[in-house]
């Protein structure tokens, strides 16, 4: 039996970013461990599943909440001879995603784990940044308030310089403009700063420049769409 790690689109109306072979596998499954049941059902419905949604099992696993229930459902399905699908809220399961706990449980149980190809906002942002793609680190969310965010950005800037390492982080869409403003106020002129918004979506926008070059541009108002931010300071 197998745990399939099923990527989902990271933007609206972007089902085209999911390979056909992934969709074929997902259509055959009827047990899913998911980050949010509502969006998971919407995705499965959109691909034309082999069964009615009412006949399928969707178990929520959000920030490691309900982990015991998710693990029990997973093990019961495997014991019954069924394959299981793991779905993130957006992008690839197990990457900046609570589903990693189920993947670890599968390995401990000796269950085959198969990662499937699909979009990752972190890798797409890194690819498009022109920053160091050999050494990089994902820092999750930074502090939500300006003074603490400035300190966090200084910390990432120092890490980037000390380790020659691109630093990636994310923020809720409605704070994206604040992140841009604080970054341009805080980071050194020769530090590179990157923004990758709505990747694979209709309003995709990517810009990566040294801070001094950002400040020469006409002021940019970021949209309230998902974004990845990057910091890199050449040694």
VENQUI-V395150 format. One record per residue. N is the residue number from 0. PHI is phi in degrees with one decimal (NA if undefined). Layout:
((N | PHI) (N | PHI))
This chain:
((0 | NA) (1 | -137.0) (2 | -100.3) (3 | -95.3) (4 | -95.4) (5 | -102.0) (6 | -73.2) (7 | -127.5) (8 | -59.7) (9 | -106.1) (10 | -143.6) (11 | -64.9) (12 | 54.8) (13 | -121.5) (14 | -61.0) (15 | -61.5) (16 | -80.6) (17 | -100.2) (18 | -60.8) (19 | -59.8) (20 | -65.3) (21 | -67.2) (22 | -63.3) (23 | -61.4) (24 | -66.2) (25 | -61.7) (26 | -64.6) (27 | -89.1) (28 | -91.6) (29 | -135.3) (30 | -128.1) (31 | -134.0) (32 | -100.2) (33 | -134.7) (34 | -78.5) (35 | -138.8) (36 | -57.8) (37 | -61.1) (38 | -72.6) (39 | -64.0) (40 | -61.6) (41 | -61.2) (42 | -64.7) (43 | -63.7) (44 | -61.0) (45 | -69.5) (46 | -98.1) (47 | 73.0) (48 | -66.9) (49 | -77.9) (50 | -129.0) (51 | -70.4) (52 | -58.4) (53 | -64.6) (54 | -91.5) (55 | -103.2) (56 | -111.9) (57 | -123.2) (58 | -112.5) (59 | -79.9) (60 | -137.6) (61 | -122.8) (62 | 50.8) (63 | 64.7) (64 | -79.1) (65 | 61.6) (66 | -62.9) (67 | -61.2) (68 | -65.4) (69 | -63.8) (70 | -63.8) (71 | -63.6) (72 | -62.7) (73 | -60.0) (74 | -67.5) (75 | -63.8) (76 | -64.1) (77 | -62.9) (78 | -63.4) (79 | -85.3) (80 | 83.6) (81 | -106.7) (82 | -78.2) (83 | -129.0) (84 | -107.7) (85 | -111.7) (86 | -120.2) (87 | -85.5) (88 | -66.8) (89 | -158.7) (90 | 85.6) (91 | -99.4) (92 | -60.1) (93 | 84.8) (94 | -111.4) (95 | 51.9) (96 | -153.5) (97 | -67.0) (98 | -62.4) (99 | -57.2) (100 | -66.0) (101 | -71.8) (102 | -61.5) (103 | -61.7) (104 | -64.8) (105 | -61.7) (106 | -63.4) (107 | -64.6) (108 | -87.7) (109 | 74.2) (110 | -89.1) (111 | -63.8) (112 | -115.1) (113 | -124.2) (114 | -80.6) (115 | -106.6) (116 | -76.5) (117 | -177.0) (118 | -75.1) (119 | -124.3) (120 | -61.2) (121 | -66.5) (122 | -69.3) (123 | -62.6) (124 | -64.0) (125 | -63.9) (126 | -56.7) (127 | -88.2) (128 | -86.2) (129 | 75.2) (130 | -92.6) (131 | -68.7) (132 | -95.1) (133 | -89.3) (134 | -132.0) (135 | -156.3) (136 | -143.4) (137 | -100.3) (138 | -105.6) (139 | 69.1) (140 | -95.6) (141 | -94.8) (142 | -63.6) (143 | -83.8) (144 | -108.7) (145 | -55.7) (146 | -61.4) (147 | -68.6) (148 | -63.4) (149 | -59.5) (150 | -64.3) (151 | -62.4) (152 | -66.4) (153 | -60.1) (154 | -62.4) (155 | -65.4) (156 | -61.3) (157 | -66.1) (158 | -61.7) (159 | -60.9) (160 | -72.4) (161 | -65.8) (162 | -110.2) (163 | 48.7) (164 | -135.9) (165 | -70.0) (166 | -107.8) (167 | -113.9) (168 | -151.7) (169 | -129.2) (170 | -153.0) (171 | -62.0) (172 | -53.9) (173 | -74.1) (174 | -102.4) (175 | -59.3) (176 | -62.7) (177 | -62.1) (178 | -60.3) (179 | -60.8) (180 | -62.4) (181 | -66.6) (182 | -61.6) (183 | -71.3) (184 | -79.1) (185 | -103.3) (186 | -74.5) (187 | -67.2) (188 | -56.3) (189 | -94.0) (190 | -77.4) (191 | -82.1) (192 | -130.3) (193 | -127.1) (194 | -130.1) (195 | -129.0) (196 | -110.4) (197 | 48.7) (198 | -58.4) (199 | 69.9) (200 | -97.4) (201 | -66.5) (202 | -110.6) (203 | -55.7) (204 | -146.4) (205 | -131.4) (206 | -143.5) (207 | -142.2) (208 | -152.5) (209 | -61.8) (210 | -56.3) (211 | -61.2) (212 | -76.0) (213 | -56.1) (214 | -69.0) (215 | -83.8) (216 | -79.6) (217 | -61.8) (218 | -54.4) (219 | -100.8) (220 | -98.7) (221 | -74.8) (222 | -75.5) (223 | -89.5) (224 | -124.1) (225 | -56.4) (226 | -142.2) (227 | -115.2) (228 | -115.1) (229 | -134.9) (230 | -129.8) (231 | -148.6) (232 | -124.1) (233 | -56.8) (234 | -67.6))
